């Protein structure tokens, strides 16, 4: 289903939603995304790990503190590897998440130590899903 088709499908499926959609034709279904920084593949992974079992408000707060720690942006995988765990903990990350993110960040490094900006992650499912990797 195309994103643009969603309101029509929802109107057809649910009469309550149909009333709400009709009453709010200019509703921006993606407005909540504007509250977050533009992120690359690693940033998406960071967001998912941080947000595990947390509310959006708590996730947003941790992301904001993490960005402040890195001069207004999300850290690179290499920066996660070189940042002291105590500094990461001060952002609100759990001890486990301060272990997970640098581990995954390290696995995403290329041989030259630069991040890959396109293509599949150079990491295997077994590395991601190992008990020590999960945050």
C-alpha positions, 0 to 999 in steps of 0.5 A: 500500500502506498503512503498516500492511500492510507487515509482512504483505506482507514476511512473505509475500515473505521467509521470513527477514523473516517470522521476524524480524517474528514475533520482534519484534512490538513493533518500532517501524519509525519509531523512527529518525525520533525522532532528528530534529527535527520539520521543515517543507517547507524543513527536509525540503529542508535534510535532503535537501541535507545528507544527499546522499552522507553517512551518516545519522550524518554527516547527524545530526551536521551537523544537530545543529551547524546547530541549535546555530548557530540556538539549537536549531532549523533555520534559516529560508530567510531565516536561510540567506540572512543567515548568513555562509558561513563560519559554515555551513561550521563546521557541516560543510557543504561549500562547495557546500552552503553555496551551495545552501541559501541559493540555494534558501532565497532562492527559497522566500521570498515577496514579503514575505520570509516563508516559505510554510508551505503549498502548493507551493514557489514555485520552478521545477524549472529553478531547483532543477536548474540546475548551480549549484543542485545541492549 
